[in-house]
Amino acid sequence: MLETSGANGRPAALVSSGGKTAALLTVDASAEGIDRVLWVLSPAKLAPFVAALDG
């Protein structure tokens, strides 16, 4: 499942599988196109983000 959200002031997508959060995806973009794609996959780093959404 893909859920849109925000992270660090930027648009983000939260990816989940089987009811558990699997990743957070953000994109840095400019008028020239996509500069970089950032993935957070670490459960330890995802937990505070998910807790803030739930709380």
C-alpha positions as CSV (number, residue, x, y, z in Angstrom):
1,M,0.0,0.0,0.0
2,L,1.2,3.5,-0.8
3,E,0.1,6.4,1.4
4,T,1.1,10.0,0.8
5,S,2.4,12.1,3.6
6,G,5.1,14.6,4.4
7,A,8.6,14.3,5.9
8,N,11.0,17.1,6.7
9,G,8.8,19.6,5.0
10,R,8.7,17.6,1.7
11,P,6.1,15.4,0.1
12,A,6.7,11.8,0.9
13,A,5.2,8.4,0.3
14,L,4.8,5.8,3.1
15,V,5.1,2.2,1.7
16,S,3.5,-0.7,3.7
17,S,3.2,-4.4,3.2
18,G,1.1,-6.8,5.3
19,G,0.0,-4.0,7.6
20,K,3.6,-3.0,8.5
21,T,5.5,0.0,7.3
22,A,8.2,-1.0,4.9
23,A,9.7,2.3,3.7
24,L,9.5,6.0,3.4
25,L,10.2,7.6,0.1
26,T,11.0,11.3,-0.7
27,V,12.1,12.9,-3.9
28,D,14.3,16.0,-4.3
29,A,13.2,17.7,-7.5
30,S,13.9,21.0,-9.4
31,A,12.7,22.6,-12.6
32,E,15.2,20.4,-14.3
33,G,13.7,17.1,-13.0
34,I,14.4,14.7,-10.2
35,D,17.7,15.3,-8.5
36,R,17.6,12.4,-6.0
37,V,15.3,9.7,-4.6
38,L,15.7,9.1,-0.8
39,W,14.5,5.8,0.8
40,V,14.3,5.2,4.5
41,L,14.2,1.4,5.1
42,S,15.5,1.1,8.7
43,P,12.7,0.1,11.1
44,A,14.5,2.1,13.8
45,K,14.3,5.2,11.7
46,L,10.8,4.6,10.5
47,A,9.3,4.0,14.0
48,P,9.4,7.6,15.2
49,F,7.9,8.8,11.9
50,V,5.0,6.2,12.1
51,A,4.4,7.0,15.7
52,A,4.1,10.7,14.9
53,L,1.5,9.9,12.3
54,D,-0.5,7.7,14.6
55,G,-0.3,10.1,17.5
